[in-house]
Amino acid sequence: MHLRATLFDMDGLLVDSEILWHEAELEIFGSLGVDLDEATDRSTKGLYVDEVVAYWNARFPWSGPSESEVSAMLLDRVGELVVSKGRMLPGALRALELTAQHGPVALASSTPLALIERILAHFGLREHFVSLHSAQFEPYGKPHPGVFLSAAAALEVEPTECLVLEDSAAGVLAAKAGRMTVVAVPTPADRALAAFAIADVVLGSLEELEESWLDENFVARRA
């Protein structure tokens, strides 16, 4: 491999916001009459918020707020939860620092940009990224590779020269569709999902990311 840049997902990889998204979804969808048992069983991890809202409205149609209003409610609630009780995940800061030694680093997330910026500001992480990219501005969200391809273009590197770090099955599929190298960090519950079999490396946490592996697979190390 001849890697030159790194693209990070955010929710569930750098910060524990994935579980907070789920908490907000249970709270808000539950108030609209969505079957919470089914909501618990079906993972929409990695999808853009509008796609999640449309998914549940199609299965449990509600009256009252529009899909766009429900999306806004979810975003506001997730932001509140992250600020009140969110935390960075183990190894996140170290992974950002290690990959930055090998080339530019960008963020490519399904989360809308305003919430990305709010979360990064809360944890003091904005300075680690050359650029931020949201599926909000793409025709399709993950598992379509659009957000990753846009991030690669912004860094002026070829998709095949990008390392992607992801925790979701949809994100792994998106990165591989973009012909990128993938280090996956699934939760124990997700690890058996078929999508993770196509990742180049599967880790238990970002703490397991090896500096020697980065040295071997990147074209150069920054001075």
Backbone bond lengths (Angstrom), bond angles and torsions (degrees), N, CA, C in turn:
res aa  C-N    CA-C-N  psi(-1)  N-CA   C-N-CA  omega(-1)  CA-C   N-CA-C  phi
1 M - - - 1.461 - - 1.520 110.29 -
2 H 1.321 115.87 149.56 1.462 121.93 179.96 1.527 107.98 -129.43
3 L 1.312 115.75 75.68 1.455 121.20 -174.95 1.523 111.27 -85.64
4 R 1.339 115.61 146.08 1.460 120.59 -179.04 1.527 113.24 -129.34
5 A 1.342 118.54 -15.97 1.467 121.44 -175.71 1.522 109.76 -150.32
6 T 1.341 115.28 161.91 1.457 121.10 -178.37 1.516 110.60 -127.79
7 L 1.333 115.80 136.66 1.453 123.14 177.70 1.529 108.87 -118.22
8 F 1.316 116.40 124.50 1.462 121.82 179.81 1.527 110.92 -105.47
9 D 1.323 115.62 139.08 1.456 121.17 160.87 1.528 106.15 -76.57
10 M 1.340 117.53 176.40 1.467 119.04 -179.55 1.531 112.60 -122.84
11 D 1.332 116.90 -64.48 1.466 120.44 -175.22 1.526 111.33 -63.63
12 G 1.317 115.73 126.07 1.456 120.36 177.71 1.508 114.18 81.22
13 L 1.327 117.13 -7.42 1.471 121.45 178.98 1.526 110.46 -111.67
14 L 1.328 116.25 -55.38 1.465 120.79 179.78 1.522 111.63 -92.41
15 V 1.317 115.95 -38.07 1.473 120.97 -179.85 1.516 108.73 -129.85
16 D 1.327 116.40 157.93 1.462 120.83 -175.93 1.526 112.48 -83.67
17 S 1.310 116.50 32.44 1.461 121.19 -177.28 1.524 113.22 -70.16
18 E 1.341 118.37 -17.33 1.461 119.91 -179.62 1.532 110.55 -59.95
19 I 1.323 117.07 -44.77 1.456 119.97 179.63 1.532 110.78 -68.45
20 L 1.317 116.50 -28.19 1.460 120.31 178.11 1.523 111.07 -75.48
21 W 1.342 116.39 -34.13 1.469 119.49 171.01 1.525 109.28 -58.32
22 H 1.319 116.62 -45.56 1.459 120.44 -177.97 1.535 110.48 -63.78
23 E 1.322 115.99 -40.91 1.465 119.69 177.64 1.526 111.24 -60.95
24 A 1.332 115.82 -43.65 1.463 119.79 179.32 1.528 111.33 -66.27
25 E 1.330 116.55 -39.31 1.467 120.09 178.88 1.525 111.28 -63.86
26 L 1.331 117.31 -45.07 1.456 120.45 178.88 1.527 110.88 -60.67
27 E 1.309 115.88 -41.42 1.462 121.53 -179.07 1.530 111.47 -65.43
28 I 1.332 116.21 -50.71 1.463 119.96 -172.86 1.521 111.73 -80.03
29 F 1.336 117.51 -45.52 1.462 118.77 177.73 1.524 111.16 -64.73
30 G 1.333 116.42 -36.70 1.455 119.78 178.15 1.518 111.70 -59.83
31 S 1.332 116.58 -39.15 1.465 120.47 179.34 1.525 112.27 -67.56
32 L 1.359 115.67 -17.95 1.465 120.76 -179.76 1.527 112.64 -98.57
33 G 1.338 116.40 0.83 1.459 120.12 176.77 1.509 115.57 94.83
34 V 1.327 117.45 10.38 1.466 119.97 176.33 1.525 108.85 -69.10
35 D 1.331 116.67 139.33 1.459 122.58 179.31 1.531 109.35 -66.36
36 L 1.311 117.71 107.47 1.464 121.14 -173.61 1.521 112.50 -66.73
37 D 1.328 117.92 -31.51 1.466 120.01 178.11 1.521 110.32 -63.29
38 E 1.321 116.44 -44.56 1.467 119.03 178.96 1.513 110.64 -69.63
39 A 1.332 116.97 -36.04 1.463 120.56 178.49 1.517 110.58 -61.60
40 T 1.323 116.61 -34.54 1.456 120.95 179.49 1.518 111.49 -70.56
41 D 1.338 116.06 -34.37 1.456 120.67 -174.77 1.518 113.39 -80.72
42 R 1.315 119.00 -26.01 1.461 122.01 -173.26 1.520 110.58 -104.16
43 S 1.317 118.25 120.58 1.456 121.92 -177.77 1.524 111.03 -87.86
44 T 1.335 115.62 126.91 1.471 120.90 171.48 1.527 109.43 -111.63
45 K 1.308 115.62 22.13 1.469 121.70 -177.94 1.525 111.06 -58.97
46 G 1.326 115.45 132.14 1.455 120.60 176.94 1.511 114.57 92.51
47 L 1.341 117.32 -11.29 1.463 120.33 -179.89 1.526 110.06 -85.42
48 Y 1.342 115.60 156.33 1.454 120.92 177.65 1.526 109.10 -69.96
49 V 1.331 117.22 146.98 1.465 121.77 -172.69 1.527 112.44 -56.35
50 D 1.332 118.67 -39.35 1.464 120.24 179.64 1.525 111.32 -64.39
51 E 1.336 116.81 -33.30 1.459 120.69 177.76 1.524 110.70 -69.50
52 V 1.314 117.24 -37.51 1.463 121.49 178.17 1.532 109.75 -64.34
53 V 1.317 116.17 -46.50 1.469 120.42 -179.12 1.527 110.44 -63.50
54 A 1.332 117.16 -43.12 1.466 120.29 179.22 1.524 111.29 -64.14
55 Y 1.335 116.54 -36.45 1.465 121.21 179.34 1.518 110.61 -59.73
56 W 1.332 116.70 -49.20 1.460 119.48 -176.24 1.519 112.50 -75.68
57 N 1.321 118.22 -31.70 1.460 120.11 177.92 1.523 110.99 -67.56
58 A 1.340 116.08 -32.99 1.470 119.58 178.82 1.529 111.04 -68.44
59 R 1.319 116.85 -30.35 1.471 120.60 -177.06 1.513 113.41 -93.59
60 F 1.322 116.76 -31.42 1.467 122.17 178.68 1.528 108.57 -134.28
61 P 1.339 117.29 73.36 1.470 120.28 -175.15 1.535 111.70 -55.71
62 W 1.315 115.55 135.40 1.457 120.09 179.48 1.521 110.02 -118.84
63 S 1.313 115.12 157.77 1.463 120.85 174.40 1.518 107.09 -105.94
64 G 1.302 115.78 156.70 1.463 119.03 -179.84 1.503 111.73 109.59
65 P 1.341 118.48 -116.24 1.470 120.43 -174.31 1.525 112.11 -67.22
66 S 1.318 115.78 145.39 1.458 121.57 176.98 1.520 109.99 -73.60
67 E 1.324 116.55 168.41 1.465 119.91 177.52 1.526 110.97 -60.78
68 S 1.318 117.73 -40.03 1.463 120.09 179.93 1.523 111.17 -65.79
69 E 1.327 116.98 -35.28 1.469 120.52 177.79 1.525 110.59 -68.91
70 V 1.331 116.98 -38.95 1.464 120.46 178.26 1.529 109.72 -66.50
71 S 1.340 117.40 -40.15 1.464 120.38 176.41 1.521 110.75 -58.31
72 A 1.329 116.78 -43.94 1.463 121.00 179.48 1.527 111.14 -64.45
73 M 1.334 116.85 -39.49 1.466 121.02 177.43 1.526 110.57 -61.49
74 L 1.336 116.35 -43.27 1.462 120.69 179.43 1.524 111.33 -62.65
75 L 1.326 116.57 -45.70 1.460 120.65 -178.25 1.523 111.18 -62.36
76 D 1.320 116.63 -43.10 1.455 120.14 178.76 1.524 111.00 -62.54
77 R 1.338 115.48 -43.22 1.459 119.07 -177.30 1.527 111.97 -68.68
78 V 1.331 116.60 -40.87 1.464 119.48 177.71 1.525 110.03 -61.48
79 G 1.311 116.93 -44.02 1.463 120.17 178.17 1.515 111.88 -57.86
80 E 1.335 116.75 -43.58 1.464 121.12 178.44 1.525 111.22 -61.87
81 L 1.335 116.08 -43.77 1.459 120.40 -177.99 1.530 111.68 -66.82
82 V 1.326 116.44 -40.31 1.468 119.64 179.60 1.525 110.12 -63.16
83 V 1.318 117.15 -43.99 1.459 120.93 -179.21 1.526 111.04 -66.41
84 S 1.345 116.58 -37.29 1.461 119.49 -174.63 1.522 113.55 -81.57
85 K 1.342 117.32 -33.01 1.464 116.95 -175.79 1.534 114.86 -148.53
86 G 1.319 118.27 12.17 1.457 120.33 178.25 1.524 111.87 -72.76
87 R 1.329 116.11 159.93 1.464 120.46 177.59 1.525 109.04 -147.62
88 M 1.310 115.94 154.64 1.456 120.53 174.01 1.515 108.67 -73.84
89 L 1.313 116.33 145.56 1.454 120.79 -179.18 1.532 111.17 -84.20
90 P 1.324 116.98 154.15 1.471 120.88 -176.96 1.530 112.44 -56.61
91 G 1.315 116.26 131.29 1.457 121.75 176.92 1.512 115.17 84.87
92 A 1.344 117.60 -3.44 1.467 119.95 -174.99 1.523 111.90 -63.01
93 L 1.317 117.35 -51.28 1.462 120.23 -177.35 1.523 110.62 -64.83
94 R 1.315 117.17 -41.35 1.468 120.78 178.63 1.526 110.26 -61.29
95 A 1.341 118.21 -42.10 1.466 121.20 179.92 1.519 111.33 -63.73
96 L 1.316 117.14 -39.61 1.462 120.67 177.28 1.528 110.75 -63.45
97 E 1.303 115.79 -42.89 1.465 119.64 -178.35 1.524 111.81 -69.50
98 L 1.335 117.31 -40.72 1.466 120.71 -179.81 1.523 111.41 -65.38
99 T 1.324 116.70 -46.72 1.470 119.10 -177.73 1.521 111.34 -67.82
100 A 1.333 117.50 -31.56 1.465 120.27 178.44 1.518 111.72 -65.24
101 Q 1.329 117.68 -21.94 1.465 121.27 177.29 1.530 111.88 -73.95
102 H 1.334 116.83 -11.06 1.458 120.94 -176.34 1.528 113.98 -113.81
103 G 1.322 117.32 -0.26 1.454 119.35 179.91 1.512 111.22 151.82
104 P 1.333 117.94 179.27 1.461 121.03 -178.19 1.527 112.00 -65.92
105 V 1.333 115.06 151.69 1.462 122.43 -178.20 1.522 109.06 -125.11
106 A 1.323 116.33 131.60 1.467 121.80 176.68 1.519 109.43 -127.17
107 L 1.313 115.59 162.31 1.460 121.12 176.32 1.519 108.86 -110.43
108 A 1.345 116.93 135.15 1.461 122.03 179.84 1.520 108.12 -135.05
109 S 1.324 116.35 106.18 1.459 121.93 -169.25 1.520 111.79 -131.33
110 S 1.328 115.62 156.26 1.466 121.04 172.80 1.525 111.70 -79.76
111 T 1.311 117.11 -11.77 1.462 122.03 -178.69 1.535 110.63 -72.90
112 P 1.341 118.13 139.15 1.470 119.98 175.89 1.526 111.69 -57.44
113 L 1.324 115.67 149.66 1.461 121.23 -171.11 1.524 113.08 -59.63
114 A 1.334 117.81 -40.72 1.466 119.88 -178.01 1.523 111.04 -60.35
115 L 1.334 117.23 -39.07 1.461 120.41 179.38 1.527 110.88 -75.15
116 I 1.336 117.71 -36.07 1.468 120.50 173.53 1.527 109.54 -54.67
117 E 1.325 115.60 -50.47 1.463 120.30 -177.26 1.528 111.36 -63.74
118 R 1.337 117.07 -37.86 1.464 120.88 178.80 1.527 111.02 -64.03
119 I 1.334 116.12 -44.23 1.463 120.63 -178.56 1.530 110.95 -68.30
120 L 1.325 117.12 -45.99 1.466 119.89 179.87 1.523 111.20 -62.51
121 A 1.322 117.56 -39.81 1.466 120.85 178.45 1.526 110.39 -64.29
122 H 1.319 116.98 -40.65 1.466 120.76 -179.03 1.529 111.42 -61.17
123 F 1.336 116.15 -39.27 1.465 120.23 -177.70 1.528 113.26 -95.05
124 G 1.321 117.31 -0.20 1.456 120.34 179.75 1.516 113.67 68.73
125 L 1.332 116.93 35.88 1.464 121.06 -174.46 1.528 114.42 -105.76
126 R 1.312 118.63 -6.62 1.470 119.76 -172.77 1.522 112.88 -57.80
127 E 1.313 116.99 -36.22 1.473 120.90 -174.67 1.527 112.73 -66.80
128 H 1.318 117.37 -13.83 1.463 119.80 -177.78 1.539 112.86 -80.84
129 F 1.325 117.70 -9.14 1.461 120.47 -174.18 1.526 112.42 -116.54
130 V 1.321 114.56 132.89 1.462 120.37 174.87 1.524 109.90 -68.42
131 S 1.335 116.52 -37.41 1.458 120.78 -179.13 1.526 109.94 -152.46
132 L 1.346 114.93 157.96 1.461 122.33 179.28 1.523 109.27 -119.05
133 H 1.325 116.05 138.03 1.465 120.29 -177.24 1.525 110.04 -135.92
134 S 1.326 115.31 131.85 1.460 121.60 -178.72 1.519 110.46 -121.22
135 A 1.334 116.00 141.76 1.466 120.70 175.11 1.524 111.27 -64.24
136 Q 1.324 116.69 -10.72 1.467 121.98 174.92 1.527 111.24 -54.10
137 F 1.321 116.41 -31.04 1.461 120.79 -174.93 1.527 112.92 -103.06
138 E 1.328 116.56 12.02 1.455 121.68 179.60 1.530 110.36 -107.83
139 P 1.346 117.92 150.10 1.467 119.67 175.80 1.526 112.64 -59.53
140 Y 1.334 115.88 -33.17 1.464 121.28 -179.44 1.524 109.24 -136.04
141 G 1.334 115.56 146.79 1.452 120.64 175.50 1.511 111.50 -89.76
142 K 1.327 116.22 178.76 1.463 120.69 174.41 1.531 108.45 -57.55
143 P 1.342 119.03 139.08 1.464 128.82 18.57 1.532 116.17 -86.63
144 H 1.340 118.81 10.99 1.459 120.11 170.10 1.530 108.02 -70.36
145 P 1.336 118.81 141.29 1.471 120.92 -175.05 1.519 115.28 -80.08
146 G 1.328 118.29 4.84 1.460 121.23 -171.54 1.510 115.75 -50.48
147 V 1.330 117.61 -47.82 1.469 119.60 -176.13 1.531 111.10 -66.49
148 F 1.323 117.28 -33.02 1.464 120.10 177.23 1.523 111.16 -72.59
149 L 1.315 116.98 -39.22 1.468 120.23 179.04 1.528 110.95 -65.69
150 S 1.333 116.47 -38.42 1.471 119.72 177.08 1.519 110.90 -64.33
151 A 1.333 116.44 -39.72 1.463 120.13 179.16 1.521 111.09 -65.01
152 A 1.334 116.39 -42.24 1.466 119.93 178.61 1.525 110.90 -62.64
153 A 1.332 116.61 -42.14 1.464 120.81 -179.99 1.529 110.83 -63.13
154 A 1.333 116.27 -39.39 1.464 119.87 179.90 1.523 111.40 -65.15
155 L 1.320 116.60 -31.72 1.468 120.91 179.01 1.526 112.29 -86.41
156 E 1.332 115.56 -4.65 1.464 122.64 179.13 1.525 111.54 61.07
157 V 1.327 115.31 44.11 1.465 121.65 174.39 1.524 108.52 -128.20
158 E 1.314 116.52 155.83 1.455 121.09 177.18 1.534 109.84 -73.18
159 P 1.332 117.69 149.08 1.465 119.48 177.12 1.525 112.82 -53.86
160 T 1.331 116.82 -38.18 1.462 120.33 -179.06 1.532 112.72 -68.97
161 E 1.326 116.68 -9.99 1.461 121.23 178.94 1.533 112.14 -98.57
162 C 1.344 116.35 9.11 1.459 120.79 -175.89 1.528 112.60 -105.70
163 L 1.311 115.00 136.64 1.454 122.50 168.09 1.523 107.41 -97.91
164 V 1.326 117.15 131.24 1.462 122.36 177.01 1.521 109.18 -114.56
165 L 1.315 116.61 133.35 1.461 121.83 173.03 1.522 107.99 -110.24
166 E 1.317 116.03 123.48 1.463 122.97 -171.80 1.525 111.48 -140.82
167 D 1.334 115.50 151.71 1.465 119.83 174.40 1.513 112.71 -112.48
168 S 1.337 118.92 -15.52 1.461 121.11 -173.92 1.519 112.12 -104.12
169 A 1.329 115.37 153.33 1.460 120.75 176.62 1.519 110.63 -63.42
170 A 1.335 117.07 -41.82 1.466 120.40 179.04 1.521 111.25 -61.26
171 G 1.332 116.68 -38.05 1.462 120.66 179.14 1.508 112.76 -68.56
172 V 1.333 116.81 -39.73 1.463 120.29 177.07 1.527 110.09 -62.73
173 L 1.322 117.16 -45.33 1.464 120.88 178.89 1.524 110.93 -61.27
174 A 1.331 116.62 -40.51 1.467 120.62 179.78 1.523 111.42 -63.94
175 A 1.332 116.14 -45.68 1.464 119.97 -178.34 1.520 111.93 -65.95
176 K 1.318 117.45 -41.87 1.468 120.10 179.04 1.520 110.76 -68.87
177 A 1.334 117.82 -33.75 1.467 120.35 175.00 1.518 110.87 -63.52
178 G 1.326 116.13 -28.19 1.459 121.11 176.48 1.517 113.56 -86.68
179 R 1.344 117.38 5.39 1.473 123.96 177.44 1.523 112.10 67.18
180 M 1.321 115.59 36.56 1.454 121.06 -178.60 1.530 110.99 -105.58
181 T 1.322 115.90 159.85 1.455 122.17 175.15 1.523 108.31 -82.58
182 V 1.324 117.30 135.78 1.462 120.52 -173.05 1.531 111.96 -124.60
183 V 1.326 114.66 127.85 1.459 121.94 166.07 1.522 106.06 -105.93
184 A 1.320 116.76 115.19 1.464 122.14 -177.49 1.516 110.47 -100.07
185 V 1.338 114.86 142.19 1.467 120.84 178.64 1.531 107.69 -130.48
186 P 1.332 117.39 70.42 1.474 119.88 -177.17 1.522 111.96 -74.72
187 T 1.322 115.41 159.09 1.453 119.25 170.20 1.527 108.16 -70.87
188 P 1.325 118.27 159.01 1.467 119.56 176.97 1.522 112.79 -54.73
189 A 1.330 117.36 -36.22 1.464 121.05 -179.27 1.523 112.26 -68.11
190 D 1.342 116.82 -29.61 1.469 120.78 -176.96 1.521 113.31 -92.83
191 R 1.301 118.28 -13.52 1.467 121.16 -167.85 1.528 113.02 -58.57
192 A 1.331 118.23 -29.64 1.464 121.05 -178.40 1.524 113.19 -78.70
193 L 1.334 118.32 -6.60 1.467 120.52 -179.99 1.529 110.09 -62.34
194 A 1.332 115.53 140.40 1.465 120.95 -173.23 1.526 112.96 -58.79
195 A 1.323 117.31 -32.38 1.467 120.31 -176.02 1.520 112.29 -58.88
196 F 1.317 117.64 -32.25 1.460 119.49 -176.53 1.524 112.94 -72.14
197 A 1.314 116.52 -14.05 1.472 119.78 177.51 1.524 111.71 -68.79
198 I 1.333 117.81 -20.34 1.464 120.00 -178.92 1.530 112.39 -95.39
199 A 1.328 117.42 -2.21 1.464 119.68 175.38 1.525 109.33 -69.32
200 D 1.320 116.30 151.00 1.461 120.33 179.68 1.523 111.57 -74.64
201 V 1.323 115.68 -34.80 1.465 122.22 178.92 1.524 107.11 -141.46
202 V 1.327 117.07 139.28 1.461 121.83 175.33 1.525 108.09 -122.02
203 L 1.338 115.65 124.67 1.457 121.79 -177.82 1.521 110.98 -115.69
204 G 1.335 115.16 156.79 1.454 119.85 174.72 1.520 112.29 -79.43
205 S 1.328 116.53 -28.26 1.463 122.75 175.70 1.522 107.93 -162.47
206 L 1.320 116.52 167.95 1.464 119.93 178.37 1.527 111.60 -66.78
207 E 1.298 117.68 -16.32 1.463 120.53 176.01 1.529 111.60 -62.48
208 E 1.345 116.21 -22.34 1.464 121.28 -177.86 1.529 113.19 -86.95
209 L 1.326 117.75 -4.28 1.465 119.97 178.74 1.523 109.25 -64.41
210 E 1.326 116.57 121.80 1.461 121.11 -173.58 1.524 111.73 -94.79
211 E 1.310 115.60 129.49 1.462 120.97 177.48 1.525 110.56 -61.49
212 S 1.323 117.45 -35.22 1.466 120.38 179.91 1.530 111.19 -65.27
213 W 1.335 117.42 -34.91 1.465 120.54 177.92 1.527 110.09 -65.68
214 L 1.324 116.69 -41.59 1.466 120.48 177.24 1.521 110.37 -63.38
215 D 1.323 117.26 -43.48 1.466 120.99 178.98 1.525 111.33 -59.04
216 E 1.319 116.85 -38.53 1.467 121.77 -177.23 1.526 112.80 -72.98
217 N 1.336 117.01 -31.11 1.460 120.17 -169.51 1.517 115.62 -105.63
218 F 1.322 117.42 -11.32 1.458 119.93 176.15 1.524 110.25 -94.59
219 V 1.316 115.13 148.95 1.466 120.85 -178.20 1.516 111.41 -62.41
220 A 1.337 115.76 -40.50 1.467 119.13 -176.37 1.511 109.67 -150.28
221 R 1.295 114.50 161.37 1.465 122.10 174.69 1.520 107.77 -110.99
222 R 1.331 115.69 134.22 1.457 119.01 -179.69 1.519 110.94 -68.60
223 A 1.318 114.67 146.14 1.477 119.39 178.65 1.522 110.21 -69.78
